[in-house]
Amino acid sequence: MSASDPTETLPDTIGVIAARRREMAVEHILFGALRHLAGRHPEMLDELDASLAHLWDQSEGTARDDEAVRDIARRFIKSLRAEA
């Protein structure tokens, strides 16, 4: 980043920003699809909830936190139950 342009974005940052935008778009579409399905098949949420033991964090080393990933999934399922 140059001192003359504090808004200039580094190439590595551009990739991170693009990945985060894709992640948000996928979350929105997936959540909408699950909300639609859960309204018609509420038992699906029970099956998703029961499957969380198999969910894990793909990070390595100290960054890996399987339970944090499961907690995020639990919150999504809880939100879906509230809307179904």
C-alpha positions in Angstrom: 0.0 0.0 0.0 1.4 3.4 -0.9 1.6 6.3 1.4 -0.1 8.4 -1.2 -3.2 6.2 -1.5 -4.3 4.7 1.8 -7.3 3.0 0.0 -5.1 1.0 -2.3 -5.7 -2.8 -1.9 -2.9 -5.3 -1.9 -3.3 -8.3 -4.2 -3.4 -10.8 -1.3 -6.2 -8.7 0.3 -8.2 -8.7 -3.0 -8.3 -12.5 -2.9 -9.4 -12.6 0.7 -12.1 -10.0 0.0 -13.3 -12.0 -3.0 -13.4 -15.3 -1.0 -15.4 -13.7 1.8 -17.9 -12.3 -0.7 -18.3 -15.7 -2.3 -18.7 -17.2 1.2 -21.5 -14.7 2.1 -23.3 -15.4 -1.2 -23.2 -19.1 -0.7 -24.4 -18.8 2.9 -27.3 -16.7 1.8 -28.4 -19.1 -0.9 -27.8 -22.2 1.2 -29.7 -20.8 4.2 -32.6 -19.8 1.9 -32.8 -23.3 0.4 -32.6 -24.9 3.9 -35.3 -22.6 5.2 -37.5 -23.6 2.3 -36.9 -27.3 2.8 -37.3 -27.1 6.6 -40.7 -25.6 6.2 -41.8 -28.7 4.3 -39.6 -31.3 6.1 -39.0 -30.1 9.7 -37.5 -33.6 10.5 -34.6 -32.6 8.2 -33.3 -30.2 10.9 -33.2 -33.1 13.4 -31.1 -35.1 11.0 -28.7 -32.2 10.4 -28.4 -31.6 14.1 -27.6 -35.3 14.7 -24.9 -35.2 12.0 -22.8 -32.5 13.7 -20.6 -34.9 15.4 -19.1 -35.7 12.0 -18.4 -32.0 11.3 -14.8 -30.8 11.7 -12.5 -27.9 11.0 -10.2 -28.4 8.1 -7.6 -26.0 9.6 -4.4 -27.4 10.9 -2.4 -26.8 14.1 -3.6 -24.5 16.7 -6.1 -22.8 14.3 -8.1 -26.0 14.2 -11.3 -25.9 16.4 -13.8 -28.6 15.5 -16.2 -27.4 18.2 -16.3 -23.8 17.0 -17.3 -25.1 13.6 -20.0 -27.2 15.1 -21.2 -24.3 17.2 -21.7 -22.2 14.1 -23.7 -25.0 12.5 -25.8 -25.3 15.7 -26.6 -21.6 15.5 -27.7 -22.0 11.9 -29.9 -24.9 12.7 -31.4 -23.0 15.7 -32.2 -20.1 13.4 -33.8 -22.4 10.9 -35.9 -24.0 13.6 -37.1 -20.5 14.7 -38.1 -19.6 11.1 -39.7 -23.0 10.2 
